[in-house]
Structures are given as structure tokens and as C-alpha cells.
Amino acid sequence: MQRANTKVVQKMDSNKSRSSSSSKKSQGRKVVTFVGDVKQELKKVEWTNKDELRSYTKIVLVSTFIFGMFVYFVDLFIQGFLGGINLLVKFFTG
């Protein structure tokens, strides 16, 4: 009885090692396939030229500056409004 159990355990161990080695090989193949697919897709991409890149960079910088100034002025307005409320509260409460 014990011999039969030992054989079953040995057989299970050998099956596990086979499946793990084949699993590693299939994962390696998947990685190689993925990298190849990425290379093919990157060849299809239409990259920007220098002039387009410069103009897009200028657009991003100008719009970022304008948005930053907008946030700054809104912050100043809110700060002034809350400062005015603070003065009113101090005036009435002493």
C-alpha cells in the first residue's frame, strides 16, 4: 500500500515538473511574440516631424501658461473674498 502511494506521489511530482517547464517555454514564446507585435505596430505609427513637434510644444506651453494664470487669478479672487468676509466678521464681533 505504501509503495503504491510513493509511486503516485513520484508520478505527480514528475508531471508538475513537466508542466512547469512547458509553461515557462510557452510564456517565453508569448513574450517573444508580444515584442514582435509591438515592433510591427510601432512601424505603423505616423511620427511627427520637427516642425509639427515645435508647433505642438508651443501650443502646450502657451495653454499651460494661460491655464496657470487663470487658476492664479481665481485663487486671488477667492483669497480677497475670504479676506473681506474675515474683516466683516472681525468688525461685527470685535
Short mmCIF file of the C-alpha atoms (twelve columns), coordinates in Angstrom:
data_MODEL
# 
_entry.id   MODEL 
# 
loop_
_atom_site.group_PDB 
_atom_site.id 
_atom_site.type_symbol 
_atom_site.label_atom_id 
_atom_site.label_alt_id 
_atom_site.label_comp_id 
_atom_site.label_asym_id 
_atom_site.label_seq_id 
_atom_site.Cartn_x 
_atom_site.Cartn_y 
_atom_site.Cartn_z 
_atom_site.pdbx_PDB_model_num 
ATOM 1  C CA . MET A 1  0.000   0.000  0.000   1 
ATOM 2  C CA . GLN A 2  2.760   2.425  0.924   1 
ATOM 3  C CA . ARG A 3  4.675   1.584  -2.270  1 
ATOM 4  C CA . ALA A 4  1.640   2.432  -4.368  1 
ATOM 5  C CA . ASN A 5  1.316   5.800  -2.617  1 
ATOM 6  C CA . THR A 6  5.007   6.518  -3.164  1 
ATOM 7  C CA . LYS A 7  4.681   5.771  -6.892  1 
ATOM 8  C CA . VAL A 8  1.651   8.035  -7.176  1 
ATOM 9  C CA . VAL A 9  3.485   10.880 -5.422  1 
ATOM 10 C CA . GLN A 10 6.544   10.409 -7.652  1 
ATOM 11 C CA . LYS A 11 4.346   10.410 -10.742 1 
ATOM 12 C CA . MET A 12 2.610   13.611 -9.608  1 
ATOM 13 C CA . ASP A 13 5.974   15.292 -8.976  1 
ATOM 14 C CA . SER A 14 7.228   14.394 -12.455 1 
ATOM 15 C CA . ASN A 15 4.012   15.714 -14.013 1 
ATOM 16 C CA . LYS A 16 4.408   19.003 -12.139 1 
ATOM 17 C CA . SER A 17 7.978   19.480 -13.338 1 
ATOM 18 C CA . ARG A 18 6.987   18.746 -16.934 1 
ATOM 19 C CA . SER A 19 4.083   21.179 -16.854 1 
ATOM 20 C CA . SER A 20 6.153   23.925 -15.223 1 
ATOM 21 C CA . SER A 21 8.940   23.621 -17.801 1 
ATOM 22 C CA . SER A 22 6.470   23.632 -20.709 1 
ATOM 23 C CA . SER A 23 4.657   26.532 -19.062 1 
ATOM 24 C CA . LYS A 24 7.911   28.516 -18.894 1 
ATOM 25 C CA . LYS A 25 8.591   27.785 -22.558 1 
ATOM 26 C CA . SER A 26 5.115   28.912 -23.606 1 
ATOM 27 C CA . GLN A 27 5.480   32.093 -21.539 1 
ATOM 28 C CA . GLY A 28 8.802   32.777 -23.231 1 
ATOM 29 C CA . ARG A 29 7.187   32.316 -26.634 1 
ATOM 30 C CA . LYS A 30 4.381   34.666 -25.629 1 
ATOM 31 C CA . VAL A 31 6.890   37.345 -24.640 1 
ATOM 32 C CA . VAL A 32 8.781   36.996 -27.926 1 
ATOM 33 C CA . THR A 33 5.511   37.148 -29.868 1 
ATOM 34 C CA . PHE A 34 4.412   40.224 -27.912 1 
ATOM 35 C CA . VAL A 35 7.690   42.064 -28.567 1 
ATOM 36 C CA . GLY A 36 7.449   41.221 -32.270 1 
ATOM 37 C CA . ASP A 37 3.871   42.523 -32.391 1 
ATOM 38 C CA . VAL A 38 4.915   45.737 -30.655 1 
ATOM 39 C CA . LYS A 39 7.681   46.297 -33.225 1 
ATOM 40 C CA . GLN A 40 5.203   45.788 -36.069 1 
ATOM 41 C CA . GLU A 41 2.725   48.237 -34.565 1 
ATOM 42 C CA . LEU A 42 5.419   50.863 -33.988 1 
ATOM 43 C CA . LYS A 43 6.322   50.668 -37.673 1 
ATOM 44 C CA . LYS A 44 2.707   51.601 -38.494 1 
ATOM 45 C CA . VAL A 45 2.789   54.732 -36.311 1 
ATOM 46 C CA . GLU A 46 2.981   58.027 -38.155 1 
ATOM 47 C CA . TRP A 47 5.550   60.022 -36.174 1 
ATOM 48 C CA . THR A 48 5.522   63.814 -36.080 1 
ATOM 49 C CA . ASN A 49 8.213   65.770 -37.870 1 
ATOM 50 C CA . LYS A 50 10.284  68.541 -36.251 1 
ATOM 51 C CA . ASP A 51 8.036   71.393 -37.385 1 
ATOM 52 C CA . GLU A 52 4.889   69.728 -36.070 1 
ATOM 53 C CA . LEU A 53 6.631   68.882 -32.817 1 
ATOM 54 C CA . ARG A 54 7.721   72.505 -32.328 1 
ATOM 55 C CA . SER A 55 4.247   73.864 -33.007 1 
ATOM 56 C CA . TYR A 56 2.573   71.324 -30.720 1 
ATOM 57 C CA . THR A 57 5.101   72.086 -27.990 1 
ATOM 58 C CA . LYS A 58 4.371   75.814 -28.276 1 
ATOM 59 C CA . ILE A 59 0.632   75.143 -28.074 1 
ATOM 60 C CA . VAL A 60 1.078   73.043 -24.936 1 
ATOM 61 C CA . LEU A 61 3.329   75.616 -23.248 1 
ATOM 62 C CA . VAL A 62 1.044   78.567 -24.053 1 
ATOM 63 C CA . SER A 63 -2.117  76.739 -22.983 1 
ATOM 64 C CA . THR A 64 -0.420  75.587 -19.761 1 
ATOM 65 C CA . PHE A 65 0.641   79.173 -19.010 1 
ATOM 66 C CA . ILE A 66 -2.871  80.522 -19.703 1 
ATOM 67 C CA . PHE A 67 -4.490  77.841 -17.563 1 
ATOM 68 C CA . GLY A 68 -1.990  78.528 -14.751 1 
ATOM 69 C CA . MET A 69 -2.728  82.256 -14.874 1 
ATOM 70 C CA . PHE A 70 -6.463  81.527 -14.776 1 
ATOM 71 C CA . VAL A 71 -6.035  79.389 -11.656 1 
ATOM 72 C CA . TYR A 72 -3.821  82.090 -10.107 1 
ATOM 73 C CA . PHE A 73 -6.408  84.840 -10.655 1 
ATOM 74 C CA . VAL A 74 -9.262  82.677 -9.398  1 
ATOM 75 C CA . ASP A 75 -7.173  81.975 -6.309  1 
ATOM 76 C CA . LEU A 76 -6.552  85.711 -5.798  1 
ATOM 77 C CA . PHE A 77 -10.268 86.402 -6.135  1 
ATOM 78 C CA . ILE A 78 -11.205 83.718 -3.608  1 
ATOM 79 C CA . GLN A 79 -8.470  84.926 -1.254  1 
ATOM 80 C CA . GLY A 80 -9.754  88.514 -1.454  1 
ATOM 81 C CA . PHE A 81 -13.349 87.405 -0.971  1 
ATOM 82 C CA . LEU A 82 -12.483 85.348 2.120   1 
ATOM 83 C CA . GLY A 83 -10.307 88.190 3.434   1 
ATOM 84 C CA . GLY A 84 -13.287 90.543 3.086   1 
ATOM 85 C CA . ILE A 85 -15.519 88.113 4.951   1 
ATOM 86 C CA . ASN A 86 -12.856 87.862 7.656   1 
ATOM 87 C CA . LEU A 87 -12.780 91.672 8.014   1 
ATOM 88 C CA . LEU A 88 -16.581 91.800 8.271   1 
ATOM 89 C CA . VAL A 89 -16.621 89.098 10.949  1 
ATOM 90 C CA . LYS A 90 -13.901 90.891 12.938  1 
ATOM 91 C CA . PHE A 91 -15.745 94.217 12.571  1 
ATOM 92 C CA . PHE A 92 -19.010 92.813 13.946  1 
ATOM 93 C CA . THR A 93 -17.516 90.579 16.629  1 
ATOM 94 C CA . GLY A 94 -14.785 92.886 17.806  1 
# 
